[in-house]
Amino acid sequence: MKLIGLTGPAGCGKTTVADYLHDKHGFYHLSFAMPIKEALAAMLGVSIDRLENRQYKDTPLIGIGKSPRQLMQTLGTEWGREIVNPDLWGMLLQRKIDFNMQLAPQQSIVISDVRFENEARRIRSQGGEIWHITRPSNPHKVSKHKSENLIEPLPDETLIMNTASIDELKNAVDALLIEEETA
C-alpha cells in the first residue's frame, strides 16, 4: 500500500495527477477538502462537479460577491482550521483512510490537496510521501490566501515539474512509480 499526498499551487496539476493515479494505477482518491466541497455544494444548491469546474469556482457569485473558491478557502481555513481545530480536516480524512484500509488494506491512496504542514506531517507519519508539483508557466491566477502557501519540501521528497503536456506529466508519474518500485 502506498500513500501519496500531492501539494502545489492552484492549477499546477494536482488533480490531473490524482485522477491519473486513480484511473491508471488504481489508487483511491481522497481529499482534505471534500467535506468543505460537500458543505458548500449543499449551501449553494449545486453539485460537487460544478464546484470543481475551474471557470465556475473562480467566478464571483451574484449576490455574494465571492467565488466558490474563496468561500471554500474561508470555510476550510478561517472557520475549520482557526475556529474549530487546526487539524479538523486531517481528522475527518483519517477516518476515510482508516475505513479504506480496513476494506482494502493493499489499495494505494492519493490525497490531492495537501495545503498545510500539519496535513503533510499526518501523511508522512503514516509512511506516506509528499509529491511537490510545480508549473512554471501556470496560466491560472493563484490567490494570496494562506491556504495557497507552499509546503517546503524535505530533502528526500519528490519534485515534479509540470512543464509540458498532460501526457508528459503522466509519463513523469509513471517513471516515478517505476523508480520507486525498483529502489
N, C-alpha and C positions, 0 to 999 in steps of 0.2 A: 504494500500500500504506500502510495506516495501522496504527500500533502504539499501543494504549491500555492503560495499567495502571490498575487500579481499587484504591483504598485507602479505608479507613474501618473503624470498629469492627464487631465481630461483629453480625450482624443488621441492618445498615444498608441492605442491598440489593445488595451487590457481585455475588453470584451471579445474582440476578434480572436485573441489567443485563447481565452477561456472557452469560447464556443468551439474552436478548433480542437482543443484538448478533449472536450466532451464528445464532439461528433466523430473525430478520427481515432481517438485513443481511449474512449470510454470513461473519461473522468466524470465524476459527479460535480456539477457546477453549483457552488454556493456563493452567497454574497452577504457581507455585513449589512448592506443597505436594503435587503429585501423587506424586512419589517417596515422600514421607512416608506418604501415604494408602495407596499400594501396599504398602509395607513393613508398616505396622500391620495392614492387612487380612489379609495373609499370616500375621502373627503371631497374630492373633485368630481366623483362620479365618472371616472374614465378607467380604461384598462391599464394594466401594468405595461403592456406592449406600447400603448400610446405614450406613457410616461418615459419609456426608454427611447422613443423616437427623438433623434437629435434635434430636428427642427422644432418639434413641439416643446421639448423640455428646456430649450434655450430661449423661447419666446415669452415675453411677459403676458400674463393672463389679463384679459379685460376685466376691469373692476377690482383687481387685486394689485396690479402693477408690478408683480414679481413673477419671475419664470418658475416653472416647476422645479428646475434645478436649484434655484435659490431657496425655494420652500423646503426641498429635501435637505439642503445643506443646513439650514437653520433648525429644522426639526431634528435632524440627526446630531448636530453638534451643540448648538446653544441649548436646546431642550434636553435631548437624550444624554449627551456626554456631560454637560455642565450643570444641569439642574438635577437629573435623576441619578446617574452614576457614570463615571468616566469609562467604565467597561461594560455598559449596558448592552451594546450591540455585540460585543465579544461573548458575553454570557448567553445571549439568545442564539448566536451562531453555534456556540459549543454544544447546545442541545441537539442541533441538527447534525453536527459532526458525530456526536456520540450515538445518536439514533442510526445514522448511516453505517457506522462501524459495527453496530450490533447486527444490522440486516445483511451487510456485505463487507466483512472485515478486510477483504483484499482489494476492494474498489478504491481507486485513487480519487482524490478530491482536489479541485482547483477553486480558489476563492479569488474572485475577480476584482476586488475593490479594497485593497489594504491601503488605508489612508493615514493611520496614526501609528506611532511607535508601539503603543500597548497592543495593537492588533498584530503587528509584526512579531512582537515578543510571544504572544499567545501561539502563533503558528510555529515559531522556532522551538518553543518549549515542548512541542509535541513531535519534534523530529522533522518538522516541515522546513521548507526552504522558501525564500522570497526571491522572486524574479523582478528585477527593476527594468521597466520598459521606457525607453525614450524615443522621441520622434522629433528630430531637429527641425524638420520642415512642417511641423504641426500647423495645419490651417485653422484649427479651432482656437478660439479665444479661451484662455484659462483664467478663471476668476482669481481674485486675491483672497478668497475665503480661506480660513485656516485649514479646512479640510482638503485644500489643494496644495498644501505644503508638502514637499517631497520628503520621503523617508531616506535617511542616509544609508547607503549600502554598507554592509560589513565586508571586510576584505575578501572573503571567500564566496560572496553571493553572486548570482548570475545577473549579468547586464545584457539586455537585448536592445540593439539599435534598430529601430524600425525606420529604415531609410529608403525603402523601395516599395515594391508591390506587395499586396496581401499574400500572393503565392510565395514570395521570397521570405516574408515573415513566417509563414507556415513551415517553409523549409528550414528556417533557423530553429524553430521549435522542435521539429523532428530531429535535427542534428544534436540539439541539447539533450533530448531524451536518449538518443543512441549513445552519446558520450557518457551520460550518467550510468547507463546500463553496463557499459564496458569498463567503467572506472573501478 
